[in-house]
Amino acid sequence: MVYLQGQGFKVTAHDVDDMAPVKTRHGVTAKVESCHTATVDGYVVEGHVPADLIQRLLKERPDVVGISAPGMPAGSPGMDGPRKDRYEVVLWDKEGKTTVYAVR
């Protein structure tokens, strides 16, 4: 939340005890699942997705459900520390098909 706010996004957080219904409602499958689920301008943002990729998504407007950094990759925004893993950021569509959008 702090990361996205620092990148110019207005963030409203809703703490919930059980994220499973939220993820199901937004079409988040196990293949793209991460810790946080957000929505922005009709898209789902799942996990620690870099702000520049969210901005790119909003500019390009592909026909997808959302964007995800599956899991909790070390070195992704909010997962700071000495370890920096290479990770994929993916898009997924209504059928659950994923496409690599960027590699970080």
C-alpha positions as CSV (number, residue, x, y, z in Angstrom):
1,M,0.0,0.0,0.0
2,V,2.7,2.5,1.0
3,Y,4.7,1.6,-2.2
4,L,1.7,2.3,-4.5
5,Q,0.9,5.5,-2.7
6,G,4.5,6.6,-3.2
7,Q,4.0,5.9,-6.9
8,G,1.0,8.2,-7.1
9,F,-1.8,5.7,-6.7
10,K,-4.7,6.4,-4.4
11,V,-5.2,3.3,-2.2
12,T,-8.1,2.3,-0.1
13,A,-7.4,-0.9,2.0
14,H,-9.9,-3.3,3.2
15,D,-8.6,-5.8,5.8
16,V,-10.5,-9.1,5.6
17,D,-10.1,-12.3,7.5
18,D,-10.7,-14.7,4.6
19,M,-9.3,-13.7,1.2
20,A,-10.6,-16.8,-0.6
21,P,-14.0,-15.4,-1.5
22,V,-12.4,-12.1,-2.6
23,K,-10.0,-14.0,-4.9
24,T,-12.8,-16.2,-6.3
25,R,-15.0,-13.2,-6.9
26,H,-12.2,-11.5,-8.9
27,G,-11.2,-14.6,-10.9
28,V,-7.9,-15.1,-9.2
29,T,-6.8,-18.7,-9.7
30,A,-4.1,-20.7,-7.9
31,K,-1.9,-20.2,-11.0
32,V,-1.7,-16.4,-10.4
33,E,-2.4,-16.2,-6.7
34,S,-0.4,-14.0,-4.3
35,C,-1.0,-12.3,-1.0
36,H,-2.8,-9.1,-1.9
37,T,-5.7,-8.6,-4.3
38,A,-6.6,-5.1,-5.6
39,T,-8.7,-3.6,-8.3
40,V,-7.9,-0.6,-10.5
41,D,-10.0,0.7,-13.3
42,G,-11.6,-2.6,-14.1
43,Y,-8.5,-4.8,-13.7
44,V,-7.4,-7.1,-10.9
45,V,-3.9,-6.5,-9.5
46,E,-2.6,-9.6,-7.6
47,G,0.4,-9.4,-5.4
48,H,3.6,-7.3,-5.6
49,V,3.3,-5.9,-9.1
50,P,5.6,-3.0,-9.9
51,A,3.8,0.3,-10.3
52,D,5.2,0.9,-13.8
53,L,3.6,-2.3,-15.0
54,I,0.3,-1.3,-13.5
55,Q,0.6,2.0,-15.3
56,R,1.5,0.2,-18.6
57,L,-1.5,-2.1,-18.2
58,L,-3.8,0.9,-17.7
59,K,-2.3,2.6,-20.8
60,E,-2.4,-0.4,-23.1
61,R,-5.8,-1.7,-21.9
62,P,-5.5,-5.4,-23.0
63,D,-8.5,-7.6,-22.8
64,V,-7.5,-9.5,-19.7
65,V,-8.8,-10.0,-16.1
66,G,-5.7,-8.7,-14.5
67,I,-2.0,-8.7,-13.8
68,S,-0.1,-10.7,-11.2
69,A,3.3,-11.3,-9.7
70,P,2.5,-14.8,-8.5
71,G,3.7,-15.9,-5.1
72,M,5.8,-13.4,-3.1
73,P,9.0,-12.9,-5.1
74,A,12.0,-11.6,-3.2
75,G,13.0,-8.2,-4.5
76,S,9.5,-7.3,-5.8
77,P,7.9,-4.1,-4.5
78,G,7.3,-4.5,-0.8
79,M,9.5,-7.6,-0.6
80,D,12.6,-5.7,-0.1
81,G,15.7,-7.2,1.3
82,P,19.2,-8.5,0.3
83,R,17.8,-11.2,-1.9
84,K,16.5,-10.3,-5.4
85,D,14.9,-13.1,-7.3
86,R,14.1,-12.9,-11.0
87,Y,10.3,-13.2,-11.4
88,E,7.6,-13.0,-14.0
89,V,4.7,-10.7,-14.0
90,V,1.8,-12.2,-15.9
91,L,-1.5,-11.2,-17.4
92,W,-4.5,-13.6,-17.2
93,D,-7.7,-13.8,-19.2
94,K,-11.2,-15.0,-18.4
95,E,-10.3,-18.6,-19.4
96,G,-7.4,-18.5,-17.0
97,K,-4.7,-18.4,-19.7
98,T,-1.6,-16.6,-18.6
99,T,0.8,-14.5,-20.7
100,V,4.2,-13.2,-19.5
101,Y,4.0,-9.4,-19.4
102,A,7.4,-8.7,-18.0
103,V,10.4,-10.3,-16.3
104,R,12.0,-8.6,-13.5
